[in-house]
Amino acid sequence: MKWLVWALFASASVASATPPVQSVSPYAVVGDAIEKSLTGQAGDPSRGAELIQQRHKSLCVLCHSGPFPDPHLQGTLAPDLTGIGERLSAGQLRLRIVDMKRLKPDSIMPTYYGIVTNGKDTRIAEGWRDKPVLTAEEIEDLVAYLRTLRP
């Protein structure tokens, strides 16, 4: 009996030490876009404007430049986002944020709305594996903001 109690305790400790894998809602890719909102509603452009500048959350300005504050802190590895709302539809923006690798497999842009497990993509920091980098709401906020970027 003593060993049974110890075994149950040991397995509970291991289970609680392993964070649960979070899930993502299913979405449909049509051509080069995800036409339907991931949340069923439009995002908030003001929250998207704040999020795009968060270097430790969205990471956007580490690689992209655009009409954002602090141009000297913006990246040059990826396309400038100035006028992106004119060039791409909401659905096209959504797919690019969700999983740019579907369009360009060798892209350095991480999968923001997917589950990345250890070993699958080594460019994802271990703290962000097994969960999406951004929530569906955050992606919709970014899409709403990026759509406002017009010449």
N, C-alpha and C positions, 0 to 999 in steps of 0.2 A: 504494500500500500504506500509506503514511504517513497519508493521509486516512482510510482504513478503520480503523486503530488509533485515531485521534483520535475518529472517529464512535462507535466502540464504547465508548470511555472516556466520552465526553460523555453518551451515552444511559444508561450505567450510573450516572453521577453523578445524573442527573435521576431515574432510577428509585429510587435509594436515598434521595433527598431527600424523596420523596413517601411518607408512611407508608401501609402497606397498610390497606385498609378491612377492619375486623373484621366477622365475621358474627354473627348471632344464630340460635339454634336455632328451628325452626318451632314454633308453638303454635296451638291451636284456641280460638277465642272462641265460647262458646255463651251466647247471651243477653247478660247483663252480667257474665260471668265467664270466667276461664281456669281450668277445673277441675283440670287435670293440672299437677303440679309441672313447672317448666321444667328441672329437673335429674333428675327421676325419684325424688327423695327429699325428705323434709322438711328444712326449714332449721333452724338453731340459734337459738333465741330469745335467748340471751345475746349472740351476735354481732350479732343484729338490734338489740338494745337499745343496743349500742355504736355501731352504724352510724347509727341514727336521730338520734343526737346529734352526728354529725360534720358540722359546718356547711360544710365544704369538699368533702365527698364525696357524701353522700346529699342534703344541702340541706334535709331534711325540716323541721327546726325553724326554718328561715328564714321559712316560711309557716305552719306548723302549730304549735299548742300542744298540750299534753297533760300527762300525769303524768310529766314528765321533770325532771331537775335544771335549775337556773337558769331559772325561769319568766320572769325579766325579759329573757332572751335569746330567747324564743320568739316566733314570728310570729303575726299575727292576720289574715292575708290569706286563709287557707284554714280549713276546719273543724277544730275541736278534736278531737283523736284519743282523748280520754278515752272509754272504753267502746266503742271501734270494733270490738273483737273480739266483742262481743255483737250489734252491728248488722249486720255484714257477714261473709259466709263467707270462707274462705281463697281461693276462686276469685274472688270479687268484689274482695277486697283485691289479689290478684295482677294482675287486669286494670287496676285503678286505678293501680298502681305502674308496670306495663309501659307503658301508653298510655292515660292518662285522656282524651285527645282523641277516642278511639273513642266515648266516652260523652258527652262534652261538648266539641265541637270548639273552642270559644272559651276553654277552660280555660288558665290561666297555668301549670299544672303541665306540666313538660317530659315528653317521651317518654323514659323511663328505660331501656327495653330495645328499642332500635331503632337504626337507622343514620340519622343526620341529616347531610345533606351541606350544603355551603355554599349559602346562599340558600333552602333549604327551610324552615328555622325559625330566624329570626334571634335567638331567645331562647336559643339554645344557644351557649355560648362556643366560640370557634374551636378551642381545645384539646380539646374534647369532641366535635367533629364527626367523622364517619366512624368512630365506634365507639360502642357503648352506654355510657351514663353509669354504669350498674350492671351487674354480671355476673348471670347466672342464679342463681348461688349467693347473691349478696348480696340479690337480690329474694326468694328463698326464706327467707333469714334474717329479712328485714323482715316478711314474711308471718307467719312463726312467732312473732315478737315481738308484732306487732299483734294476733294472735289471743289473746294473754294479757291484753290490755287489756280487762278486764271490770269492770263496777261492783261 
